[in-house]
Amino acid sequence: MEYLEMLSRLGLGSAHPGGFSETVEQFTKFPLAADSSILEVGCGTGRTACYLAEQGYRVTAVDLHPQMVVKAKRRAEQLGVTVDFRQADAHALPFDDQSFDALLVESVTNFTQAPVSVAEYYRVLKPGGVLYNREMFVKPSAAKEILKDIQEFFGMPQILTQPQWTDLMTASGFERIEMLEVQEITDEKLEKQHDQPDQYQWMDEGVILDFSLLECGIRSSQLISENREHLEYGIMRAFKGGEE
């Protein structure tokens, strides 16, 4: 059972340290302009996108997994909000250049070929636009064996240090990169992931009897817990220049 397939079948959203609570805190601490046109890449079951739509934003959201998009559309229908949900690949976003004021990504870019996806983020942002990329970082102290275990289990092409992320984003064209809310991965942060239960979590039929899902979930928690001294997470805020 692959990790991302597990998330889809269980209908899990906000699967990152701090969970949905820290997503909401982000928008309080770093508010988006009221008239922003927003794109979320890797929207999962649409929890963040629908939350922003409830706040009055114009939101477009994409995910690679078709079943995630189905569940996201169902959430929007239940909540009575409008979000333009689409199935799409972060490596080839189906939008014109300079389409959005803000772009949000939560624990997704590590699962992509980051140089390709970050270049796409830059391309679809308007001049003066801003990227908020919530992601896990590896500390320079991490041994190659640890990185290999994490990357192979989660299916991550890369897991980068903060300086490596800064270099990558600069190479993609972003003019200013800030590291915000960088934190250690603690028991408290892992528990906080479950602070706000998702009442619109829809599991696929038969998942209760599929023990491979349980095994995958246990192994993912173990890997993060066992290696957390070598990991941290935070938000990368990157700005596109005002003229193109």
C-alpha positions as protocol buffer text, in pm:
chain_id: "A"
residue {
  index: 1
  type: MET
  ca { x: 0 y: 0 z: 0 }
}
residue {
  index: 2
  type: GLU
  ca { x: 147 y: 336 z: -106 }
}
residue {
  index: 3
  type: TYR
  ca { x: 120 y: 627 z: 137 }
}
residue {
  index: 4
  type: LEU
  ca { x: -71 y: 861 z: -96 }
}
residue {
  index: 5
  type: GLU
  ca { x: -311 y: 582 z: -190 }
}
residue {
  index: 6
  type: MET
  ca { x: -377 y: 528 z: 181 }
}
residue {
  index: 7
  type: LEU
  ca { x: -464 y: 897 z: 226 }
}
residue {
  index: 8
  type: SER
  ca { x: -704 y: 882 z: -66 }
}
residue {
  index: 9
  type: ARG
  ca { x: -883 y: 565 z: 42 }
}
residue {
  index: 10
  type: LEU
  ca { x: -921 y: 692 z: 399 }
}
residue {
  index: 11
  type: GLY
  ca { x: -1026 y: 1038 z: 281 }
}
residue {
  index: 12
  type: LEU
  ca { x: -764 y: 1204 z: 498 }
}
residue {
  index: 13
  type: GLY
  ca { x: -697 y: 1575 z: 470 }
}
residue {
  index: 14
  type: SER
  ca { x: -450 y: 1806 z: 648 }
}
residue {
  index: 15
  type: ALA
  ca { x: -203 y: 1519 z: 685 }
}
residue {
  index: 16
  type: HIS
  ca { x: 85 y: 1730 z: 808 }
}
residue {
  index: 17
  type: PRO
  ca { x: 229 y: 1814 z: 1153 }
}
residue {
  index: 18
  type: GLY
  ca { x: -2 y: 2061 z: 1323 }
}
residue {
  index: 19
  type: GLY
  ca { x: -293 y: 1953 z: 1104 }
}
residue {
  index: 20
  type: PHE
  ca { x: -584 y: 2175 z: 1005 }
}
residue {
  index: 21
  type: SER
  ca { x: -543 y: 2383 z: 1323 }
}
residue {
  index: 22
  type: GLU
  ca { x: -213 y: 2522 z: 1196 }
}
residue {
  index: 23
  type: THR
  ca { x: -358 y: 2575 z: 850 }
}
residue {
  index: 24
  type: VAL
  ca { x: -622 y: 2805 z: 999 }
}
residue {
  index: 25
  type: GLU
  ca { x: -359 y: 2975 z: 1217 }
}
residue {
  index: 26
  type: GLN
  ca { x: -155 y: 3045 z: 904 }
}
residue {
  index: 27
  type: PHE
  ca { x: -435 y: 3249 z: 748 }
}
residue {
  index: 28
  type: THR
  ca { x: -475 y: 3446 z: 1071 }
}
residue {
  index: 29
  type: LYS
  ca { x: -105 y: 3526 z: 1099 }
}
residue {
  index: 30
  type: PHE
  ca { x: -45 y: 3575 z: 727 }
}
residue {
  index: 31
  type: PRO
  ca { x: -379 y: 3687 z: 581 }
}
residue {
  index: 32
  type: LEU
  ca { x: -441 y: 3685 z: 208 }
}
residue {
  index: 33
  type: ALA
  ca { x: -576 y: 3995 z: 36 }
}
residue {
  index: 34
  type: ALA
  ca { x: -954 y: 3988 z: 25 }
}
residue {
  index: 35
  type: ASP
  ca { x: -971 y: 4004 z: -355 }
}
residue {
  index: 36
  type: SER
  ca { x: -710 y: 3733 z: -413 }
}
residue {
  index: 37
  type: SER
  ca { x: -755 y: 3468 z: -678 }
}
residue {
  index: 38
  type: ILE
  ca { x: -614 y: 3155 z: -511 }
}
residue {
  index: 39
  type: LEU
  ca { x: -483 y: 2825 z: -645 }
}
residue {
  index: 40
  type: GLU
  ca { x: -426 y: 2529 z: -415 }
}
residue {
  index: 41
  type: VAL
  ca { x: -204 y: 2255 z: -555 }
}
residue {
  index: 42
  type: GLY
  ca { x: -251 y: 1910 z: -404 }
}
residue {
  index: 43
  type: CYS
  ca { x: -584 y: 1995 z: -243 }
}
residue {
  index: 44
  type: GLY
  ca { x: -666 y: 1641 z: -130 }
}
residue {
  index: 45
  type: THR
  ca { x: -1026 y: 1621 z: -9 }
}
residue {
  index: 46
  type: GLY
  ca { x: -1063 y: 1998 z: -31 }
}
residue {
  index: 47
  type: ARG
  ca { x: -1069 y: 2098 z: 334 }
}
residue {
  index: 48
  type: THR
  ca { x: -843 y: 2403 z: 301 }
}
residue {
  index: 49
  type: ALA
  ca { x: -992 y: 2511 z: -32 }
}
residue {
  index: 50
  type: CYS
  ca { x: -1348 y: 2496 z: 103 }
}
residue {
  index: 51
  type: TYR
  ca { x: -1245 y: 2683 z: 418 }
}
residue {
  index: 52
  type: LEU
  ca { x: -1108 y: 2966 z: 205 }
}
residue {
  index: 53
  type: ALA
  ca { x: -1420 y: 2967 z: -11 }
}
residue {
  index: 54
  type: GLU
  ca { x: -1627 y: 3005 z: 307 }
}
residue {
  index: 55
  type: GLN
  ca { x: -1420 y: 3316 z: 382 }
}
residue {
  index: 56
  type: GLY
  ca { x: -1521 y: 3462 z: 47 }
}
residue {
  index: 57
  type: TYR
  ca { x: -1212 y: 3392 z: -165 }
}
residue {
  index: 58
  type: ARG
  ca { x: -1213 y: 3284 z: -529 }
}
residue {
  index: 59
  type: VAL
  ca { x: -1051 y: 2942 z: -512 }
}
residue {
  index: 60
  type: THR
  ca { x: -930 y: 2695 z: -771 }
}
residue {
  index: 61
  type: ALA
  ca { x: -787 y: 2367 z: -642 }
}
residue {
  index: 62
  type: VAL
  ca { x: -622 y: 2069 z: -810 }
}
residue {
  index: 63
  type: ASP
  ca { x: -513 y: 1720 z: -712 }
}
residue {
  index: 64
  type: LEU
  ca { x: -350 y: 1440 z: -907 }
}
residue {
  index: 65
  type: HIS
  ca { x: -567 y: 1166 z: -754 }
}
residue {
  index: 66
  type: PRO
  ca { x: -915 y: 1148 z: -913 }
}
residue {
  index: 67
  type: GLN
  ca { x: -1083 y: 1009 z: -601 }
}
residue {
  index: 68
  type: MET
  ca { x: -953 y: 1300 z: -395 }
}
residue {
  index: 69
  type: VAL
  ca { x: -1117 y: 1539 z: -642 }
}
residue {
  index: 70
  type: VAL
  ca { x: -1446 y: 1349 z: -619 }
}
residue {
  index: 71
  type: LYS
  ca { x: -1441 y: 1380 z: -239 }
}
residue {
  index: 72
  type: ALA
  ca { x: -1342 y: 1747 z: -257 }
}
residue {
  index: 73
  type: LYS
  ca { x: -1636 y: 1826 z: -484 }
}
residue {
  index: 74
  type: ARG
  ca { x: -1866 y: 1639 z: -249 }
}
residue {
  index: 75
  type: ARG
  ca { x: -1736 y: 1847 z: 43 }
}
residue {
  index: 76
  type: ALA
  ca { x: -1801 y: 2172 z: -143 }
}
residue {
  index: 77
  type: GLU
  ca { x: -2153 y: 2058 z: -227 }
}
residue {
  index: 78
  type: GLN
  ca { x: -2224 y: 1967 z: 137 }
}
residue {
  index: 79
  type: LEU
  ca { x: -2090 y: 2304 z: 256 }
}
residue {
  index: 80
  type: GLY
  ca { x: -2266 y: 2504 z: -14 }
}
residue {
  index: 81
  type: VAL
  ca { x: -1949 y: 2674 z: -137 }
}
residue {
  index: 82
  type: THR
  ca { x: -1805 y: 2723 z: -483 }
}
residue {
  index: 83
  type: VAL
  ca { x: -1457 y: 2592 z: -561 }
}
residue {
  index: 84
  type: ASP
  ca { x: -1324 y: 2508 z: -906 }
}
residue {
  index: 85
  type: PHE
  ca { x: -1187 y: 2159 z: -836 }
}
residue {
  index: 86
  type: ARG
  ca { x: -991 y: 1985 z: -1111 }
}
residue {
  index: 87
  type: GLN
  ca { x: -775 y: 1680 z: -1154 }
}
residue {
  index: 88
  type: ALA
  ca { x: -430 y: 1801 z: -1258 }
}
residue {
  index: 89
  type: ASP
  ca { x: -59 y: 1733 z: -1225 }
}
residue {
  index: 90
  type: ALA
  ca { x: 163 y: 1979 z: -1037 }
}
residue {
  index: 91
  type: HIS
  ca { x: 427 y: 1923 z: -1305 }
}
residue {
  index: 92
  type: ALA
  ca { x: 199 y: 2061 z: -1578 }
}
residue {
  index: 93
  type: LEU
  ca { x: -68 y: 2289 z: -1432 }
}
residue {
  index: 94
  type: PRO
  ca { x: -355 y: 2348 z: -1679 }
}
residue {
  index: 95
  type: PHE
  ca { x: -358 y: 2725 z: -1642 }
}
residue {
  index: 96
  type: ASP
  ca { x: -229 y: 3021 z: -1838 }
}
residue {
  index: 97
  type: ASP
  ca { x: 77 y: 3211 z: -1725 }
}
residue {
  index: 98
  type: GLN
  ca { x: 13 y: 3473 z: -1456 }
}
residue {
  index: 99
  type: SER
  ca { x: -333 y: 3347 z: -1355 }
}
residue {
  index: 100
  type: PHE
  ca { x: -333 y: 3366 z: -973 }
}
residue {
  index: 101
  type: ASP
  ca { x: -251 y: 3612 z: -695 }
}
residue {
  index: 102
  type: ALA
  ca { x: -165 y: 3344 z: -440 }
}
residue {
  index: 103
  type: LEU
  ca { x: -71 y: 2978 z: -453 }
}
residue {
  index: 104
  type: LEU
  ca { x: -100 y: 2739 z: -159 }
}
residue {
  index: 105
  type: VAL
  ca { x: 67 y: 2402 z: -117 }
}
residue {
  index: 106
  type: GLU
  ca { x: 50 y: 2188 z: 198 }
}
residue {
  index: 107
  type: SER
  ca { x: 285 y: 1893 z: 235 }
}
residue {
  index: 108
  type: VAL
  ca { x: 279 y: 1820 z: -138 }
}
residue {
  index: 109
  type: THR
  ca { x: 592 y: 1949 z: -310 }
}
residue {
  index: 110
  type: ASN
  ca { x: 817 y: 1681 z: -157 }
}
residue {
  index: 111
  type: PHE
  ca { x: 601 y: 1425 z: -340 }
}
residue {
  index: 112
  type: THR
  ca { x: 673 y: 1590 z: -676 }
}
residue {
  index: 113
  type: GLN
  ca { x: 983 y: 1656 z: -882 }
}
residue {
  index: 114
  type: ALA
  ca { x: 1035 y: 1982 z: -696 }
}
residue {
  index: 115
  type: PRO
  ca { x: 1232 y: 2175 z: -961 }
}
residue {
  index: 116
  type: VAL
  ca { x: 950 y: 2110 z: -1209 }
}
residue {
  index: 117
  type: SER
  ca { x: 656 y: 2182 z: -978 }
}
residue {
  index: 118
  type: VAL
  ca { x: 811 y: 2495 z: -824 }
}
residue {
  index: 119
  type: ALA
  ca { x: 874 y: 2631 z: -1175 }
}
residue {
  index: 120
  type: GLU
  ca { x: 505 y: 2571 z: -1247 }
}
residue {
  index: 121
  type: TYR
  ca { x: 404 y: 2752 z: -928 }
}
residue {
  index: 122
  type: TYR
  ca { x: 609 y: 3048 z: -1044 }
}
residue {
  index: 123
  type: ARG
  ca { x: 467 y: 3040 z: -1397 }
}
residue {
  index: 124
  type: VAL
  ca { x: 99 y: 3056 z: -1298 }
}
residue {
  index: 125
  type: LEU
  ca { x: 146 y: 3330 z: -1036 }
}
residue {
  index: 126
  type: LYS
  ca { x: 79 y: 3687 z: -1137 }
}
residue {
  index: 127
  type: PRO
  ca { x: 360 y: 3943 z: -1103 }
}
residue {
  index: 128
  type: GLY
  ca { x: 368 y: 4035 z: -735 }
}
residue {
  index: 129
  type: GLY
  ca { x: 204 y: 3703 z: -647 }
}
residue {
  index: 130
  type: VAL
  ca { x: 295 y: 3497 z: -343 }
}
residue {
  index: 131
  type: LEU
  ca { x: 353 y: 3126 z: -281 }
}
residue {
  index: 132
  type: TYR
  ca { x: 287 y: 2965 z: 57 }
}
residue {
  index: 133
  type: ASN
  ca { x: 449 y: 2621 z: 58 }
}
residue {
  index: 134
  type: ARG
  ca { x: 405 y: 2429 z: 385 }
}
residue {
  index: 135
  type: GLU
  ca { x: 659 y: 2150 z: 389 }
}
residue {
  index: 136
  type: MET
  ca { x: 883 y: 1923 z: 588 }
}
residue {
  index: 137
  type: PHE
  ca { x: 1257 y: 1995 z: 587 }
}
residue {
  index: 138
  type: VAL
  ca { x: 1547 y: 1769 z: 666 }
}
residue {
  index: 139
  type: LYS
  ca { x: 1826 y: 1890 z: 891 }
}
residue {
  index: 140
  type: PRO
  ca { x: 2183 y: 1871 z: 760 }
}
residue {
  index: 141
  type: SER
  ca { x: 2254 y: 1620 z: 1040 }
}
residue {
  index: 142
  type: ALA
  ca { x: 2040 y: 1350 z: 877 }
}
residue {
  index: 143
  type: ALA
  ca { x: 2229 y: 1049 z: 744 }
}
residue {
  index: 144
  type: LYS
  ca { x: 2173 y: 932 z: 388 }
}
residue {
  index: 145
  type: GLU
  ca { x: 2023 y: 607 z: 516 }
}
residue {
  index: 146
  type: ILE
  ca { x: 1752 y: 800 z: 701 }
}
residue {
  index: 147
  type: LEU
  ca { x: 1671 y: 1005 z: 393 }
}
residue {
  index: 148
  type: LYS
  ca { x: 1653 y: 691 z: 181 }
}
residue {
  index: 149
  type: ASP
  ca { x: 1409 y: 521 z: 420 }
}
residue {
  index: 150
  type: ILE
  ca { x: 1180 y: 824 z: 433 }
}
residue {
  index: 151
  type: GLN
  ca { x: 1191 y: 891 z: 60 }
}
residue {
  index: 152
  type: GLU
  ca { x: 1127 y: 529 z: -35 }
}
residue {
  index: 153
  type: PHE
  ca { x: 835 y: 480 z: 202 }
}
residue {
  index: 154
  type: PHE
  ca { x: 657 y: 808 z: 127 }
}
residue {
  index: 155
  type: GLY
  ca { x: 747 y: 810 z: -241 }
}
residue {
  index: 156
  type: MET
  ca { x: 930 y: 1142 z: -222 }
}
residue {
  index: 157
  type: PRO
  ca { x: 1175 y: 1219 z: -505 }
}
residue {
  index: 158
  type: GLN
  ca { x: 1359 y: 1449 z: -266 }
}
residue {
  index: 159
  type: ILE
  ca { x: 1355 y: 1588 z: 87 }
}
residue {
  index: 160
  type: LEU
  ca { x: 1555 y: 1907 z: 121 }
}
residue {
  index: 161
  type: THR
  ca { x: 1718 y: 2129 z: 381 }
}
residue {
  index: 162
  type: GLN
  ca { x: 1602 y: 2488 z: 424 }
}
residue {
  index: 163
  type: PRO
  ca { x: 1900 y: 2628 z: 227 }
}
residue {
  index: 164
  type: GLN
  ca { x: 1836 y: 2380 z: -54 }
}
residue {
  index: 165
  type: TRP
  ca { x: 1474 y: 2494 z: -75 }
}
residue {
  index: 166
  type: THR
  ca { x: 1583 y: 2856 z: -87 }
}
residue {
  index: 167
  type: ASP
  ca { x: 1828 y: 2781 z: -369 }
}
residue {
  index: 168
  type: LEU
  ca { x: 1565 y: 2588 z: -563 }
}
residue {
  index: 169
  type: MET
  ca { x: 1307 y: 2865 z: -536 }
}
residue {
  index: 170
  type: THR
  ca { x: 1559 y: 3131 z: -631 }
}
residue {
  index: 171
  type: ALA
  ca { x: 1659 y: 2926 z: -935 }
}
residue {
  index: 172
  type: SER
  ca { x: 1290 y: 2909 z: -1031 }
}
residue {
  index: 173
  type: GLY
  ca { x: 1268 y: 3288 z: -1039 }
}
residue {
  index: 174
  type: PHE
  ca { x: 1128 y: 3385 z: -698 }
}
residue {
  index: 175
  type: GLU
  ca { x: 1284 y: 3708 z: -573 }
}
residue {
  index: 176
  type: ARG
  ca { x: 1236 y: 3682 z: -198 }
}
residue {
  index: 177
  type: ILE
  ca { x: 1201 y: 3365 z: 7 }
}
residue {
  index: 178
  type: GLU
  ca { x: 1109 y: 3363 z: 376 }
}
residue {
  index: 179
  type: MET
  ca { x: 1102 y: 3069 z: 615 }
}
residue {
  index: 180
  type: LEU
  ca { x: 808 y: 3111 z: 852 }
}
residue {
  index: 181
  type: GLU
  ca { x: 698 y: 2921 z: 1162 }
}
residue {
  index: 182
  type: VAL
  ca { x: 981 y: 2667 z: 1135 }
}
residue {
  index: 183
  type: GLN
  ca { x: 936 y: 2416 z: 1417 }
}
residue {
  index: 184
  type: GLU
  ca { x: 1059 y: 2088 z: 1552 }
}
residue {
  index: 185
  type: ILE
  ca { x: 834 y: 1785 z: 1504 }
}
residue {
  index: 186
  type: THR
  ca { x: 722 y: 1707 z: 1859 }
}
residue {
  index: 187
  type: ASP
  ca { x: 461 y: 1474 z: 2011 }
}
residue {
  index: 188
  type: GLU
  ca { x: 243 y: 1780 z: 2066 }
}
residue {
  index: 189
  type: LYS
  ca { x: 260 y: 1875 z: 1698 }
}
residue {
  index: 190
  type: LEU
  ca { x: 182 y: 1522 z: 1586 }
}
residue {
  index: 191
  type: GLU
  ca { x: -116 y: 1505 z: 1824 }
}
residue {
  index: 192
  type: LYS
  ca { x: -233 y: 1849 z: 1709 }
}
residue {
  index: 193
  type: GLN
  ca { x: -285 y: 1696 z: 1367 }
}
residue {
  index: 194
  type: HIS
  ca { x: -603 y: 1543 z: 1511 }
}
residue {
  index: 195
  type: ASP
  ca { x: -727 y: 1851 z: 1703 }
}
residue {
  index: 196
  type: GLN
  ca { x: -1005 y: 1929 z: 1459 }
}
residue {
  index: 197
  type: PRO
  ca { x: -1176 y: 1610 z: 1340 }
}
residue {
  index: 198
  type: ASP
  ca { x: -1301 y: 1630 z: 983 }
}
residue {
  index: 199
  type: GLN
  ca { x: -1676 y: 1575 z: 970 }
}
residue {
  index: 200
  type: TYR
  ca { x: -1654 y: 1546 z: 591 }
}
residue {
  index: 201
  type: GLN
  ca { x: -1404 y: 1259 z: 584 }
}
residue {
  index: 202
  type: TRP
  ca { x: -1539 y: 990 z: 353 }
}
residue {
  index: 203
  type: MET
  ca { x: -1364 y: 654 z: 353 }
}
residue {
  index: 204
  type: ASP
  ca { x: -1380 y: 418 z: 59 }
}
residue {
  index: 205
  type: GLU
  ca { x: -1595 y: 110 z: 97 }
}
residue {
  index: 206
  type: GLY
  ca { x: -1418 y: -184 z: 260 }
}
residue {
  index: 207
  type: VAL
  ca { x: -1126 y: 7 z: 411 }
}
residue {
  index: 208
  type: ILE
  ca { x: -1204 y: -114 z: 763 }
}
residue {
  index: 209
  type: LEU
  ca { x: -1118 y: -469 z: 655 }
}
residue {
  index: 210
  type: ASP
  ca { x: -803 y: -374 z: 464 }
}
residue {
  index: 211
  type: PHE
  ca { x: -517 y: -434 z: 706 }
}
residue {
  index: 212
  type: SER
  ca { x: -261 y: -301 z: 457 }
}
residue {
  index: 213
  type: LEU
  ca { x: -404 y: 45 z: 527 }
}
residue {
  index: 214
  type: LEU
  ca { x: -348 y: 0 z: 900 }
}
residue {
  index: 215
  type: GLU
  ca { x: 6 y: -123 z: 841 }
}
residue {
  index: 216
  type: CYS
  ca { x: 81 y: 174 z: 615 }
}
residue {
  index: 217
  type: GLY
  ca { x: -55 y: 421 z: 870 }
}
residue {
  index: 218
  type: ILE
  ca { x: 144 y: 269 z: 1155 }
}
residue {
  index: 219
  type: ARG
  ca { x: 464 y: 263 z: 951 }
}
residue {
  index: 220
  type: SER
  ca { x: 427 y: 626 z: 843 }
}
residue {
  index: 221
  type: SER
  ca { x: 384 y: 738 z: 1205 }
}
residue {
  index: 222
  type: GLN
  ca { x: 680 y: 528 z: 1316 }
}
residue {
  index: 223
  type: LEU
  ca { x: 912 y: 668 z: 1049 }
}
residue {
  index: 224
  type: ILE
  ca { x: 836 y: 1028 z: 1140 }
}
residue {
  index: 225
  type: SER
  ca { x: 854 y: 963 z: 1515 }
}
residue {
  index: 226
  type: GLU
  ca { x: 1180 y: 767 z: 1496 }
}
residue {
  index: 227
  type: ASN
  ca { x: 1352 y: 1030 z: 1280 }
}
residue {
  index: 228
  type: ARG
  ca { x: 1197 y: 1353 z: 1405 }
}
residue {
  index: 229
  type: GLU
  ca { x: 1525 y: 1478 z: 1555 }
}
residue {
  index: 230
  type: HIS
  ca { x: 1646 y: 1508 z: 1196 }
}
residue {
  index: 231
  type: LEU
  ca { x: 1328 y: 1674 z: 1066 }
}
residue {
  index: 232
  type: GLU
  ca { x: 1146 y: 2004 z: 1099 }
}
residue {
  index: 233
  type: TYR
  ca { x: 864 y: 2175 z: 917 }
}
residue {
  index: 234
  type: GLY
  ca { x: 743 y: 2521 z: 834 }
}
residue {
  index: 235
  type: ILE
  ca { x: 606 y: 2752 z: 568 }
}
residue {
  index: 236
  type: MET
  ca { x: 808 y: 2887 z: 278 }
}
residue {
  index: 237
  type: ARG
  ca { x: 672 y: 3220 z: 159 }
}
residue {
  index: 238
  type: ALA
  ca { x: 811 y: 3317 z: -180 }
}
residue {
  index: 239
  type: PHE
  ca { x: 735 y: 3631 z: -379 }
}
residue {
  index: 240
  type: LYS
  ca { x: 728 y: 3672 z: -755 }
}
residue {
  index: 241
  type: GLY
  ca { x: 866 y: 3997 z: -888 }
}
residue {
  index: 242
  type: GLY
  ca { x: 626 y: 4277 z: -969 }
}
residue {
  index: 243
  type: GLU
  ca { x: 708 y: 4298 z: -1339 }
}
residue {
  index: 244
  type: GLU
  ca { x: 741 y: 4035 z: -1608 }
}
